[in-house]
């Protein structure tokens, strides 16, 4: 659980920064979220500014002192960036190395060379899932779109038959699997165990991506039968390289942080003795920071040097990878500030009272809140951050597996029905040359399937864990 504001810690208090009742707090939450939604959708304001203004508005509507609201927001922002900022940066570096070195193209070409016919949609899911692990969703789309269009054209496949599985693989990774920003922030906010969340996330992701990818693609291809647009096939990054890293080394590098974090989670479950030497070692190497840092250092050699990059080229690649994530970091940080403001004004207790009075399971409540914010703002990351702040008190006293499932429920809800207020909607529409109606029939329905199937499997896991 994240800390309370600086003022509250100094006073040793556990009371909210306002004495407003549940009715006023409920109105304040709706008003604060409405401010964010209007600023993002109607006035096209950057999400960082919208979240900042919305947080101050939330405090004002709840009757909290302005100084205390500012303190809550800045504390939450600082704690969130401190918790996940370095991880996002390391993930961005690894993703840039994977793209620029031609490693991503090597994975694609190797798998496609061994696949054909009915196996092609499944190959696209595998490619998207592996590449999607270290990459942000938008970067993954830019990398995969040329492959999707080329495969559809050369193999005379339906564009949706190939494209939907690739998009499903990327989207599921983005919403459910750390080290993507949304899951990382939710893990930090709920005090969940990253390794256990990763392991359970993989269990949920596999059936979800199968249903929303290759299986749904059969129907999407019937609903929207369009050719690959010729003008949208861009050049691939590796076309200008003399050599590329090997397939085995590339896959091993991408999966290294995942394996290290999963090993830590497994040892924690099996050994469960903090004094044990093996657990001490895995606690270090399996921590997100060390696991991702190790993958980046290894990637400098297995990806960068293997592609013939000089030291100057490697340094330039790392530098260029950090600039695009500045906006992501600020949005995530401001979302953390909004989350902390929600907690400090006492919304957590209101949510606890609401869930108790209405007997709504915590997992379903978390999913519904994330769905509502996703529909309103169009941002999966904003939905994840805000929902995590609202339901954070529910994680008190939960076991490691229960809090991990709460993270996954939020992640699933954050993907529900992408529509016209989501940048990803327009990205997919333009790349695939579809109109709005066709994009809703394919992309929007696919996102909804991911969200619904995801929460179903989360609820099923909750029955056995």
N, C-alpha and C positions, 0 to 999 in steps of 0.2 A: 504494500500500500504506500502511496506517495505521502510525503510529509505535509503537515498543515502549514499555513502561512507563517512567515517569520514572526509576526506580532503574536500569533497564538502560541507559538513555541516559547517565545520569551515569557509569556504570561503563564505558561504551563497549563493552558486551558484546553478543553475539548469542546467548548461551546462554539456554535457558529457565530460569524461576525455580524449577524442580524437576528433579531427576535421575531421576525415575521412568521406568521402561521403558514400551514400547508397550502391554504388557498392562495395567499399572496405569493408564496414561493412558486406554486404551479403556474400562476400568471406570469411571474418573472422569468421562469424558464422558457415558456412559450414566446414571450416577448423578446427575450435575448436571442433565441434561435430564429425568430421571425426577422429580426434585424440582420442577422448573418445571411439568411436566405435572400432577403431583398437586396442587400448590398452586392452579393455574388451574382444573383440571377438578373435583376433588373438594372442595377447600376454598373454591372461588370467590374466591380472593385476586386482587387486581388484578395485572395482568401486570407492572407496574413493580416491585412488591414481590417477585413470584415470580422475576423475572429477577435482581433484586439478591441474594436469598437463594440462588438457584441458582448464581450466580457464585461466591459465597463457599463454597458447598458443593463446587463443582467444584475450587476451589483446595485445599480441605481434603482431598478424596478423592485428589487428585494428589500430596499431600504437600508443597505449597508453603507457605512461611511466610505467616502471616495478613497481616502488614504488606505484603508484596509483592503478595498477592492484592488487597488493598484498593487499593493503588497502581495495579495494572493496571486494575481495574474503574473507578476514578474517572477515570483517564487516558482510557480508552476512551469513557466517558460524555461527558467534556468534548470530546474530539475529534469525536465523532459529532454532538453538538448544535451545535458550532461549524461543522461542515461542512454540515449540512442543516437546522438549526433555523430560520435566517432564510428559507430557501427554502420550508419548510413554512408558515411564518407568512405569507409573501407569497402563496402559493397559496391559503391560507385567506381572505385579504382579497379576492382576485380572485373566488373562488367565492361569497363572501357578497355582493359587489357584483352579481354575475351573478344571484343568486337574488332579492335584495331589490328590485332595480331593475325586475324583470320581464323582464330580458334573456333568461333561460332560457325563460320562457313565450313570448317573441317568436320564438325559434328554433323551438320546438315548434309553435306555431300556424302559422308560415309554411310549414314543411315539410309539416305535415299537410294544409294547404289545397291543396297541389299533389300529394298522394299519395292513393291509394285502391285498393281491391281488392287484387290480388296484390302491389302495390307497398308496401302498408302495413307488413309486417314489415321490409322493407328501409329504409323511412323511420324506423322505430323504432331500428334499428341506427345509422343516421346521426345521429339526434338524441342517442342515448345516448353515442355516441363523441365528439361535439363537446362536449356538456355535461360529459361525464366527464373531459375533459382537465384542467380546473383544480379539480375537486371531489373530495373524499373519497368513497369508495364509499357510505357511509351517507347522506351529504348528497344524493348523486345519486339514491339510491333514493327518498328522501323527496320530491324534486322531481319525479321521473318517475312514481311510482306513480299520482298523480291522473290523469295523462295516459293511462297504460296502461289504467286502469279505465274512464275516460270513452270512450276510443276503442273499447274492447272492447264497451261497453254500447251506445253510439250507432250503431256500425257493424255490430253483431251479429256481431262476430268472436269466435273462440275466445280465451279469456283467455291461454292458453299461446302461441297463435300470435302474439300481440302482446307478451306479457310476457317470454318467453324471449329474443327478440332484444334487447330493451332491457336486460335483465340481463346478457346476454353482452357488449354494448358497454361497459357500466360496468365489468364484472369484468376484461375484457382491458386496459382503460386502467389500472385499479388495479394490476394485476400486472406489466405490461410497460413502461408508458410513464412516464418522468419528466415532471413533477415530483411524482409520487406518492411518499409516504414510503419504501415498500419499495424500489423501483428506485433512489431517490436514495441510500439507505444502502448498497445493494449496490455502486453505482458508486463511492462514497467508500471502501468497504472494499477493493475490488479495484483501485482506482486506474484505473478505466476512463474513457474519454473520453465525456462526457455527450452531446455532439452526435452522435457515431457510434452510441452506444447508442440514442439517440432515433430516428435514421434506420433502423437495423436493426430496432428495436422496431416501427416502423410497418410495415416489410416483413413481419414475422412476424404482427403484429396483424391485418392486413387479411384474409388467408385464414383465420386462426384464428376471427375473429369471424363471418365468413360461414358457416363450417361449424358452429360452435357456436350461432349465432344463427338466422337464417332457415331454414337447412337442417334443423337438429335440431328446430326448433320444429314442423315438420310432424308429426314422430313424437311429440313431447311433447304436442301437442294431441290425438292419438289416445289416448294413455295416460291423460291427465288432462283430462277434458272437464267443466269447471266454469264457472259464470257469474261475472261480476264481483260481489264482495260489496258490496251497497249501502252498508253502514255504514262502509266503509273509504275512501270518497271524500272527502278533506279539501278545504278551501278552498285555492285557488292564491294565491301571494304577491301577484300583480299585480292581483287583483280589487279591492283597495282603492286602487289607483293611478289617477290621472287620465290619465297618459300613460306610455308605455313607450319604451325606446330602439329605434332602427331595427334591422332584421335585419342589414343589411350591416355597420353599425358594431359590433354585438354580436359577430358572427362574427369580424370583423377583430381585435377586442380579445382574444378568447379564443385566436385562433391566432397572435397577435403573438409571444409568447415562443417558441412552437414554430418559427415561421419564422426568428426571429433565431438560435436555436440550430442549426437545420439549415443556415443560411447559413454560420455559423462552421465547422461540420463539413465542408461542401463546399469552402470556401476552404482549410481545413487540408489536405484531400486533394489538391486541384488545384494550389495554389500551393506549399505545404510549404516555406516560407521565412520563418522568424521575423523576419527583417529587412525583409520586404516591407511596404510601407505599408498595403496593403489588408488583409493578414492581421493587422497590428497593430490596425486598427480593428475588424475582425470578432471578434478575440479579446476585445475589451472589450465590444462590444454583444451578442455572442453568449454571453457568460458567463452561467450560470444566474441569478446575483444581478441583473445589470443587465437581462437579458431579462425576468425576472419583475417587477422594480421598474418597468421601463418600461410593462409591461402594466397594473400597478396604477395608475400615475399617469395613463395614458391612460384607464383604466376609470373613474376618478373623474369624468371629463368625459363620455365616450361612454356610460357606463352610469348613474352617479349623477346628474350634472347633467341628462342627457337625460331622466331620470325625474322631474325636478323636485325633487330632493333639495336641501335647504339645506345650508350648511356644517355646521350642528349635526347634521343627519341623517347626513351623510357621516361625520362624526367618530364618531357613535354606531354606525354600521354597521361601521366599521373596528374599533372597540373590542369590539363584540359578536362579531366574527369570530375574535378571538384567544382568548377564554376557552375555547371548546370544544376547542381543540387542545392545551391544557396536558397532558391525559392522553396524547395521542398523542406529544407531544415527550418526555415522561418515559419512555414505553415504548420509543421509538426510542433514547433516550439510554441506558437500562438495557440494551437489546439490544446497543448498541455496547460497553458495559462487559463484557457477557458474551462478546462476540466477542473483545475484547482479552484477556480472561482465557484464553480458548481458545488464542489465539496464544501468549501469554506462558508458559503451562505446557508448551508444546511439542507441542500437538495437531497443528499444521500439518505438522511433520515426520512425525508418525505417519500423517497422511492421504497425504502424498507417498509414504511407504513402502508404504502399503496400495494406492494406485492403481498403483504401479509393479509390485508383486508380483502383483496380480490383473489387470493390463492393462485396467483400466476407463478409458475415455475421460473426460477431465476434465469435459466437458459433461454426460455421462450421470451421472457420480458426483455432480456438483453438484445435478442434478435429483432424483436418488434421495434425497439427504440432505434436501433441501427438502420432498420428498413425505413422508418419515418424520416430520419435525417438524410439518408441517401436519396430518397425520392425528392426531398425538398432542396437539397444543396447540389446534388449531382456528383459530389465528391466522395469516393470510398474512404479516403484518408480522413476527411473531416467527420464523416459518419462514425468511423472507428474510434477516433479520438473523443468525440463528444459522448458517444454511447459508453465508452469505457469510464469516463468521468461520472456519468450518471449512475452507473451500476456498481461502481467501485466498492461501496459499502457492503454489497451482497457477497463480496469475496472474503470478507472477514470470517475466519473460522473454517473456511473451505479447505479441503485436502488439495494436494498438488494437482491431482488429476481433475478435480472439480473446477479449480480456477483455470486450468488449461482449457477445459471444455467451454468455460465462459468466454475466454478469449476467442475461441473458434466460432462460437455462436455469434459474437459481435462481428467477426470477420465475414461470416456467411451473410449476415444481414446487410453489411456494407456494400455488397455486390448486387443487391436486388434491383431489377428493372432499370438499367441505364437508359436514359432518354435524352431529350434535347438540351437539358442543362448540364450534361456531362461532356467534357472535352473528348473523352474516349469515344463517345458516340459519333462525333463528327470526324474523328480521325479514321475510324473504321469505314464510315460512309464514303469519305473521299477516296481513300486508298482502294476500296473495292468497287468504286463507281456506281454506288447504289443511290436510290432516292430515299427519302425519309421513311416511307412506308415499308420498303424492303429492308431497311436497316432495323426497324422495329421488329419485323417478322423473324429476323435472324439473330442479330446481335443482342437486342433487348430481351428477346425470349430466352436466348442462351444464358444470359446473365441471371435471369429470374430462375431458370432451372438450377443453375449452380447454387444460388442462394437457398432455394427450397430443399434441394437434395442435401446440401451441406448441413442445414439445421436438422433434417431428419436423421442423418447419420450421427450427428452430435448427440441428439436425444437418445438414440439407440445405444451409443457408447455409454451414456450416463446411467443406463439401466444395468450395465454389467461391471462398471468400475466403482 
